Amino acid sequence: MKWYLYKHAIDVNSVYLDILGNIVMFVPLPLFLYIVWKVKRPHTMFWIGFIASFIVEFTQYITGVGLADIDDLVFNSLGVLCGVTIIDGIKRTAFETERSNN
């Protein structure tokens, strides 16, 4: 019943919350991949995040638990891309700081 009510909500704020939630949920994944699994290449981080999101959506579709939407896949991937961009920015800043100190 909860998913039915959520799916049929007309409130625009619910749509914005859904979009923002999908993006924010996957932003930390690249940091996790970078620190724990030592994944260094940005495109590898992106594809791992994309595949993880696809698995989540596919599982929702197969089991019928939750709502499987293509927009979730897109916005989750956008979240991964934001995380990769943040990591890249931190690495560039650290590199420039190190270079200027030498």
N, CA, C and O atoms as a GROMACS GRO file, in nm:
protein
  408
    1MET      N    1   0.083  -0.120   0.000
    1MET     CA    2   0.000   0.000   0.000
    1MET      C    3   0.087   0.126   0.000
    1MET      O    4   0.055   0.224  -0.067
    2LYS      N    5   0.197   0.123   0.076
    2LYS     CA    6   0.285   0.238   0.084
    2LYS      C    7   0.338   0.276  -0.055
    2LYS      O    8   0.341   0.394  -0.090
    3TRP      N    9   0.380   0.177  -0.134
    3TRP     CA   10   0.435   0.204  -0.266
    3TRP      C   11   0.328   0.256  -0.361
    3TRP      O   12   0.357   0.340  -0.446
    4TYR      N   13   0.206   0.209  -0.346
    4TYR     CA   14   0.096   0.257  -0.431
    4TYR      C   15   0.073   0.406  -0.406
    4TYR      O   16   0.058   0.484  -0.499
    5LEU      N   17   0.071   0.444  -0.278
    5LEU     CA   18   0.050   0.585  -0.244
    5LEU      C   19   0.166   0.671  -0.293
    5LEU      O   20   0.146   0.782  -0.342
    6TYR      N   21   0.286   0.619  -0.278
    6TYR     CA   22   0.404   0.694  -0.322
    6TYR      C   23   0.403   0.711  -0.474
    6TYR      O   24   0.432   0.820  -0.525
    7LYS      N   25   0.371   0.605  -0.544
    7LYS     CA   26   0.372   0.607  -0.690
    7LYS      C   27   0.270   0.705  -0.747
    7LYS      O   28   0.293   0.766  -0.851
    8HIS      N   29   0.160   0.719  -0.680
    8HIS     CA   30   0.051   0.801  -0.732
    8HIS      C   31   0.045   0.940  -0.667
    8HIS      O   32  -0.057   1.009  -0.676
    9ALA      N   33   0.154   0.979  -0.602
    9ALA     CA   34   0.158   1.112  -0.541
    9ALA      C   35   0.168   1.217  -0.651
    9ALA      O   36   0.243   1.202  -0.747
   10ILE      N   37   0.091   1.323  -0.636
   10ILE     CA   38   0.089   1.429  -0.736
   10ILE      C   39   0.176   1.547  -0.691
   10ILE      O   40   0.208   1.634  -0.772
   11ASP      N   41   0.214   1.549  -0.566
   11ASP     CA   42   0.291   1.659  -0.511
   11ASP      C   43   0.428   1.670  -0.580
   11ASP      O   44   0.502   1.572  -0.588
   12VAL      N   45   0.459   1.788  -0.628
   12VAL     CA   46   0.587   1.811  -0.697
   12VAL      C   47   0.704   1.793  -0.602
   12VAL      O   48   0.811   1.747  -0.644
   13ASN      N   49   0.686   1.827  -0.475
   13ASN     CA   50   0.794   1.809  -0.378
   13ASN      C   51   0.834   1.663  -0.366
   13ASN      O   52   0.952   1.633  -0.344
   14SER      N   53   0.740   1.572  -0.380
   14SER     CA   54   0.771   1.429  -0.375
   14SER      C   55   0.862   1.390  -0.492
   14SER      O   56   0.952   1.308  -0.477
   15VAL      N   57   0.837   1.448  -0.606
   15VAL     CA   58   0.920   1.420  -0.723
   15VAL      C   59   1.061   1.472  -0.701
   15VAL      O   60   1.158   1.401  -0.729
   16TYR      N   61   1.074   1.595  -0.652
   16TYR     CA   62   1.207   1.651  -0.625
   16TYR      C   63   1.281   1.570  -0.519
   16TYR      O   64   1.401   1.546  -0.531
   17LEU      N   65   1.210   1.527  -0.416
   17LEU     CA   66   1.270   1.447  -0.310
   17LEU      C   67   1.319   1.313  -0.365
   17LEU      O   68   1.425   1.264  -0.326
   18ASP      N   69   1.242   1.254  -0.455
   18ASP     CA   70   1.280   1.127  -0.517
   18ASP      C   71   1.406   1.145  -0.600
   18ASP      O   72   1.498   1.063  -0.592
   19ILE      N   73   1.411   1.250  -0.679
   19ILE     CA   74   1.528   1.276  -0.764
   19ILE      C   75   1.651   1.302  -0.678
   19ILE      O   76   1.757   1.242  -0.699
   20LEU      N   77   1.638   1.391  -0.582
   20LEU     CA   78   1.750   1.426  -0.495
   20LEU      C   79   1.795   1.304  -0.414
   20LEU      O   80   1.915   1.282  -0.397
   21GLY      N   81   1.701   1.226  -0.365
   21GLY     CA   82   1.735   1.105  -0.289
   21GLY      C   83   1.813   1.006  -0.371
   21GLY      O   84   1.910   0.947  -0.323
   22ASN      N   85   1.772   0.986  -0.496
   22ASN     CA   86   1.844   0.893  -0.583
   22ASN      C   87   1.986   0.940  -0.612
   22ASN      O   88   2.078   0.859  -0.619
   23ILE      N   89   2.003   1.070  -0.629
   23ILE     CA   90   2.137   1.123  -0.656
   23ILE      C   91   2.224   1.111  -0.532
   23ILE      O   92   2.336   1.060  -0.538
   24VAL      N   93   2.173   1.160  -0.418
   24VAL     CA   94   2.252   1.164  -0.295
   24VAL      C   95   2.289   1.023  -0.246
   24VAL      O   96   2.396   1.003  -0.189
   25MET      N   97   2.202   0.927  -0.269
   25MET     CA   98   2.225   0.792  -0.220
   25MET      C   99   2.351   0.729  -0.280
   25MET      O  100   2.417   0.649  -0.214
   26PHE      N  101   2.384   0.763  -0.404
   26PHE     CA  102   2.498   0.699  -0.470
   26PHE      C  103   2.624   0.786  -0.475
   26PHE      O  104   2.726   0.742  -0.528
   27VAL      N  105   2.620   0.906  -0.422
   27VAL     CA  106   2.739   0.992  -0.421
   27VAL      C  107   2.854   0.929  -0.340
   27VAL      O  108   2.968   0.938  -0.384
   28PRO      N  109   2.829   0.867  -0.225
   28PRO     CA  110   2.941   0.812  -0.147
   28PRO      C  111   3.004   0.685  -0.207
   28PRO      O  112   3.114   0.647  -0.167
   29LEU      N  113   2.938   0.619  -0.300
   29LEU     CA  114   2.989   0.493  -0.353
   29LEU      C  115   3.130   0.505  -0.412
   29LEU      O  116   3.214   0.421  -0.382
   30PRO      N  117   3.160   0.605  -0.496
   30PRO     CA  118   3.296   0.616  -0.548
   30PRO      C  119   3.402   0.633  -0.438
   30PRO      O  120   3.513   0.580  -0.450
   31LEU      N  121   3.368   0.707  -0.333
   31LEU     CA  122   3.462   0.723  -0.222
   31LEU      C  123   3.489   0.589  -0.156
   31LEU      O  124   3.603   0.558  -0.123
   32PHE      N  125   3.386   0.510  -0.136
   32PHE     CA  126   3.399   0.376  -0.081
   32PHE      C  127   3.488   0.290  -0.172
   32PHE      O  128   3.578   0.221  -0.124
   33LEU      N  129   3.462   0.296  -0.302
   33LEU     CA  130   3.542   0.218  -0.398
   33LEU      C  131   3.689   0.262  -0.395
   33LEU      O  132   3.779   0.179  -0.404
   34TYR      N  133   3.711   0.392  -0.382
   34TYR     CA  134   3.846   0.447  -0.383
   34TYR      C  135   3.924   0.408  -0.258
   34TYR      O  136   4.040   0.370  -0.266
   35ILE      N  137   3.859   0.416  -0.143
   35ILE     CA  138   3.928   0.391  -0.015
   35ILE      C  139   3.939   0.242   0.014
   35ILE      O  140   4.047   0.193   0.047
   36VAL      N  141   3.828   0.170   0.003
   36VAL     CA  142   3.825   0.030   0.047
   36VAL      C  143   3.881  -0.064  -0.059
   36VAL      O  144   3.964  -0.149  -0.028
   37TRP      N  145   3.839  -0.049  -0.183
   37TRP     CA  146   3.879  -0.143  -0.287
   37TRP      C  147   3.991  -0.089  -0.376
   37TRP      O  148   4.031  -0.156  -0.472
   38LYS      N  149   4.041   0.031  -0.345
   38LYS     CA  150   4.152   0.091  -0.418
   38LYS      C  151   4.127   0.107  -0.568
   38LYS      O  152   4.219   0.096  -0.649
   39VAL      N  153   4.002   0.132  -0.604
   39VAL     CA  154   3.968   0.160  -0.744
   39VAL      C  155   4.008   0.304  -0.772
   39VAL      O  156   3.958   0.396  -0.706
   40LYS      N  157   4.097   0.325  -0.867
   40LYS     CA  158   4.152   0.458  -0.893
   40LYS      C  159   4.098   0.523  -1.020
   40LYS      O  160   4.098   0.646  -1.030
   41ARG      N  161   4.054   0.444  -1.116
   41ARG     CA  162   4.012   0.499  -1.245
   41ARG      C  163   3.867   0.547  -1.239
   41ARG      O  164   3.778   0.470  -1.202
   42PRO      N  165   3.843   0.673  -1.276
   42PRO     CA  166   3.708   0.729  -1.267
   42PRO      C  167   3.603   0.654  -1.349
   42PRO      O  168   3.491   0.633  -1.302
   43HIS      N  169   3.638   0.612  -1.469
   43HIS     CA  170   3.536   0.544  -1.549
   43HIS      C  171   3.505   0.405  -1.492
   43HIS      O  172   3.393   0.356  -1.509
   44THR      N  173   3.601   0.342  -1.425
   44THR     CA  174   3.573   0.214  -1.358
   44THR      C  175   3.477   0.236  -1.242
   44THR      O  176   3.385   0.157  -1.222
   45MET      N  177   3.499   0.344  -1.166
   45MET     CA  178   3.408   0.376  -1.055
   45MET      C  179   3.266   0.399  -1.109
   45MET      O  180   3.168   0.352  -1.051
   46PHE      N  181   3.258   0.472  -1.220
   46PHE     CA  182   3.127   0.501  -1.277
   46PHE      C  183   3.055   0.373  -1.319
   46PHE      O  184   2.938   0.354  -1.286
   47TRP      N  185   3.125   0.286  -1.390
   47TRP     CA  186   3.060   0.163  -1.438
   47TRP      C  187   3.022   0.070  -1.324
   47TRP      O  188   2.918   0.003  -1.331
   48ILE      N  189   3.103   0.063  -1.219
   48ILE     CA  190   3.066  -0.017  -1.103
   48ILE      C  191   2.939   0.039  -1.039
   48ILE      O  192   2.849  -0.036  -1.003
   49GLY      N  193   2.932   0.172  -1.026
   49GLY     CA  194   2.812   0.235  -0.972
   49GLY      C  195   2.690   0.213  -1.058
   49GLY      O  196   2.582   0.187  -1.007
   50PHE      N  197   2.708   0.222  -1.190
   50PHE     CA  198   2.598   0.199  -1.283
   50PHE      C  199   2.546   0.055  -1.271
   50PHE      O  200   2.426   0.032  -1.265
   51ILE      N  201   2.638  -0.040  -1.268
   51ILE     CA  202   2.598  -0.181  -1.256
   51ILE      C  203   2.532  -0.208  -1.122
   51ILE      O  204   2.434  -0.283  -1.116
   52ALA      N  205   2.582  -0.147  -1.014
   52ALA     CA  206   2.519  -0.163  -0.882
   52ALA      C  207   2.377  -0.109  -0.884
   52ALA      O  208   2.286  -0.172  -0.830
   53SER      N  209   2.357   0.006  -0.945
   53SER     CA  210   2.224   0.063  -0.956
   53SER      C  211   2.133  -0.025  -1.041
   53SER      O  212   2.016  -0.045  -1.008
   54PHE      N  213   2.187  -0.077  -1.150
   54PHE     CA  214   2.109  -0.166  -1.236
   54PHE      C  215   2.066  -0.291  -1.160
   54PHE      O  216   1.953  -0.336  -1.175
   55ILE      N  217   2.156  -0.347  -1.081
   55ILE     CA  218   2.121  -0.466  -1.001
   55ILE      C  219   2.010  -0.435  -0.903
   55ILE      O  220   1.919  -0.516  -0.886
   56VAL      N  221   2.016  -0.319  -0.839
   56VAL     CA  222   1.910  -0.279  -0.746
   56VAL      C  223   1.776  -0.268  -0.819
   56VAL      O  224   1.675  -0.322  -0.774
   57GLU      N  225   1.776  -0.199  -0.932
   57GLU     CA  226   1.651  -0.181  -1.007
   57GLU      C  227   1.600  -0.313  -1.064
   57GLU      O  228   1.479  -0.338  -1.063
   58PHE      N  229   1.689  -0.397  -1.112
   58PHE     CA  230   1.649  -0.526  -1.167
   58PHE      C  231   1.591  -0.616  -1.057
   58PHE      O  232   1.492  -0.686  -1.080
   59THR      N  233   1.652  -0.612  -0.940
   59THR     CA  234   1.600  -0.689  -0.826
   59THR      C  235   1.462  -0.640  -0.787
   59THR      O  236   1.374  -0.721  -0.757
   60GLN      N  237   1.441  -0.509  -0.786
   60GLN     CA  238   1.309  -0.455  -0.757
   60GLN      C  239   1.207  -0.501  -0.860
   60GLN      O  240   1.093  -0.533  -0.825
   61TYR      N  241   1.247  -0.504  -0.985
   61TYR     CA  242   1.156  -0.547  -1.092
   61TYR      C  243   1.120  -0.695  -1.079
   61TYR      O  244   1.003  -0.732  -1.091
   62ILE      N  245   1.218  -0.778  -1.055
   62ILE     CA  246   1.196  -0.922  -1.047
   62ILE      C  247   1.115  -0.959  -0.923
   62ILE      O  248   1.022  -1.040  -0.931
   63THR      N  249   1.149  -0.901  -0.808
   63THR     CA  250   1.082  -0.938  -0.683
   63THR      C  251   0.951  -0.863  -0.661
   63THR      O  252   0.868  -0.907  -0.581
   64GLY      N  253   0.933  -0.752  -0.729
   64GLY     CA  254   0.810  -0.675  -0.709
   64GLY      C  255   0.814  -0.592  -0.582
   64GLY      O  256   0.712  -0.536  -0.542
   65VAL      N  257   0.930  -0.583  -0.520
   65VAL     CA  258   0.945  -0.503  -0.399
   65VAL      C  259   0.999  -0.366  -0.440
   65VAL      O  260   1.106  -0.358  -0.499
   66GLY      N  261   0.927  -0.262  -0.410
   66GLY     CA  262   0.968  -0.129  -0.451
   66GLY      C  263   0.924  -0.100  -0.593
   66GLY      O  264   0.847  -0.176  -0.653
   67LEU      N  265   0.972   0.010  -0.646
   67LEU     CA  266   0.938   0.052  -0.781
   67LEU      C  267   1.064   0.053  -0.867
   67LEU      O  268   1.160   0.124  -0.836
   68ALA      N  269   1.064  -0.024  -0.972
   68ALA     CA  270   1.177  -0.024  -1.064
   68ALA      C  271   1.150   0.078  -1.174
   68ALA      O  272   1.060   0.061  -1.255
   69ASP      N  273   1.229   0.184  -1.176
   69ASP     CA  274   1.212   0.290  -1.276
   69ASP      C  275   1.345   0.318  -1.344
   69ASP      O  276   1.450   0.313  -1.281
   70ILE      N  277   1.339   0.349  -1.472
   70ILE     CA  278   1.460   0.384  -1.546
   70ILE      C  279   1.517   0.516  -1.495
   70ILE      O  280   1.638   0.536  -1.499
   71ASP      N  281   1.430   0.605  -1.448
   71ASP     CA  282   1.482   0.733  -1.398
   71ASP      C  283   1.565   0.712  -1.272
   71ASP      O  284   1.657   0.790  -1.245
   72ASP      N  285   1.534   0.609  -1.193
   72ASP     CA  286   1.617   0.578  -1.077
   72ASP      C  287   1.758   0.540  -1.122
   72ASP      O  288   1.857   0.582  -1.061
   73LEU      N  289   1.767   0.461  -1.226
   73LEU     CA  290   1.897   0.421  -1.280
   73LEU      C  291   1.975   0.544  -1.328
   73LEU      O  292   2.096   0.555  -1.304
   74VAL      N  293   1.907   0.634  -1.395
   74VAL     CA  294   1.972   0.755  -1.447
   74VAL      C  295   2.020   0.843  -1.332
   74VAL      O  296   2.135   0.889  -1.332
   75PHE      N  297   1.934   0.868  -1.234
   75PHE     CA  298   1.971   0.958  -1.125
   75PHE      C  299   2.072   0.894  -1.029
   75PHE      O  300   2.156   0.964  -0.973
   76ASN      N  301   2.066   0.762  -1.010
   76ASN     CA  302   2.168   0.695  -0.931
   76ASN      C  303   2.304   0.708  -1.000
   76ASN      O  304   2.406   0.732  -0.935
   77SER      N  305   2.305   0.691  -1.131
   77SER     CA  306   2.430   0.706  -1.207
   77SER      C  307   2.481   0.849  -1.201
   77SER      O  308   2.602   0.871  -1.196
   78LEU      N  309   2.391   0.945  -1.202
   78LEU     CA  310   2.430   1.085  -1.187
   78LEU      C  311   2.494   1.107  -1.050
   78LEU      O  312   2.589   1.184  -1.037
   79GLY      N  313   2.441   1.042  -0.948
   79GLY     CA  314   2.500   1.049  -0.814
   79GLY      C  315   2.641   0.993  -0.812
   79GLY      O  316   2.730   1.050  -0.749
   80VAL      N  317   2.661   0.881  -0.880
   80VAL     CA  318   2.795   0.822  -0.890
   80VAL      C  319   2.889   0.920  -0.962
   80VAL      O  320   3.003   0.940  -0.920
   81LEU      N  321   2.841   0.979  -1.069
   81LEU     CA  322   2.922   1.076  -1.143
   81LEU      C  323   2.958   1.196  -1.055
   81LEU      O  324   3.071   1.246  -1.063
   82CYS      N  325   2.866   1.242  -0.973
   82CYS     CA  326   2.896   1.351  -0.879
   82CYS      C  327   3.005   1.309  -0.781
   82CYS      O  328   3.097   1.386  -0.752
   83GLY      N  329   2.995   1.186  -0.729
   83GLY     CA  330   3.096   1.135  -0.637
   83GLY      C  331   3.233   1.125  -0.702
   83GLY      O  332   3.334   1.160  -0.641
   84VAL      N  333   3.237   1.077  -0.826
   84VAL     CA  334   3.363   1.068  -0.900
   84VAL      C  335   3.421   1.207  -0.921
   84VAL      O  336   3.542   1.226  -0.909
   85THR      N  337   3.338   1.304  -0.953
   85THR     CA  338   3.383   1.441  -0.974
   85THR      C  339   3.438   1.501  -0.845
   85THR      O  340   3.539   1.571  -0.848
   86ILE      N  341   3.374   1.473  -0.733
   86ILE     CA  342   3.423   1.522  -0.604
   86ILE      C  343   3.560   1.462  -0.573
   86ILE      O  344   3.651   1.534  -0.531
   87ILE      N  345   3.575   1.332  -0.593
   87ILE     CA  346   3.704   1.267  -0.568
   87ILE      C  347   3.811   1.325  -0.659
   87ILE      O  348   3.923   1.353  -0.614
   88ASP      N  349   3.779   1.344  -0.785
   88ASP     CA  350   3.875   1.401  -0.880
   88ASP      C  351   3.915   1.542  -0.838
   88ASP      O  352   4.033   1.578  -0.847
   89GLY      N  353   3.820   1.620  -0.793
   89GLY     CA  354   3.850   1.756  -0.746
   89GLY      C  355   3.940   1.756  -0.624
   89GLY      O  356   4.031   1.838  -0.613
   90ILE      N  357   3.915   1.663  -0.531
   90ILE     CA  358   3.999   1.653  -0.411
   90ILE      C  359   4.140   1.611  -0.450
   90ILE      O  360   4.238   1.665  -0.398
   91LYS      N  361   4.151   1.514  -0.541
   91LYS     CA  362   4.284   1.469  -0.585
   91LYS      C  363   4.359   1.582  -0.655
   91LYS      O  364   4.478   1.599  -0.632
   92ARG      N  365   4.291   1.658  -0.740
   92ARG     CA  366   4.356   1.769  -0.810
   92ARG      C  367   4.402   1.877  -0.713
   92ARG      O  368   4.511   1.932  -0.726
   93THR      N  369   4.317   1.907  -0.614
   93THR     CA  370   4.351   2.009  -0.515
   93THR      C  371   4.472   1.963  -0.433
   93THR      O  372   4.563   2.042  -0.406
   94ALA      N  373   4.472   1.838  -0.393
   94ALA     CA  374   4.584   1.786  -0.315
   94ALA      C  375   4.712   1.786  -0.398
   94ALA      O  376   4.820   1.816  -0.347
   95PHE      N  377   4.700   1.752  -0.526
   95PHE     CA  378   4.817   1.751  -0.615
   95PHE      C  379   4.872   1.892  -0.633
   95PHE      O  380   4.993   1.913  -0.628
   96GLU      N  381   4.782   1.989  -0.654
   96GLU     CA  382   4.827   2.127  -0.672
   96GLU      C  383   4.890   2.181  -0.544
   96GLU      O  384   4.990   2.253  -0.550
   97THR      N  385   4.834   2.146  -0.428
   97THR     CA  386   4.891   2.191  -0.301
   97THR      C  387   5.029   2.131  -0.280
   97THR      O  388   5.121   2.200  -0.237
   98GLU      N  389   5.043   2.002  -0.310
   98GLU     CA  390   5.171   1.934  -0.296
   98GLU      C  391   5.275   1.993  -0.392
   98GLU      O  392   5.391   2.013  -0.356
   99ARG      N  393   5.231   2.020  -0.512
   99ARG     CA  394   5.322   2.075  -0.615
   99ARG      C  395   5.368   2.216  -0.579
   99ARG      O  396   5.483   2.253  -0.603
  100SER      N  397   5.278   2.295  -0.521
  100SER     CA  398   5.315   2.432  -0.484
  100SER      C  399   5.406   2.435  -0.361
  100SER      O  400   5.481   2.531  -0.342
  101ASN      N  401   5.399   2.332  -0.277
  101ASN     CA  402   5.486   2.326  -0.158
  101ASN      C  403   5.629   2.284  -0.193
  101ASN      O  404   5.721   2.307  -0.115
  102ASN      N  405   5.647   2.222  -0.308
  102ASN     CA  406   5.782   2.176  -0.348
  102ASN      C  407   5.850   2.278  -0.428
  102ASN      O  408   5.963   2.258  -0.470
   0.00000   0.00000   0.00000
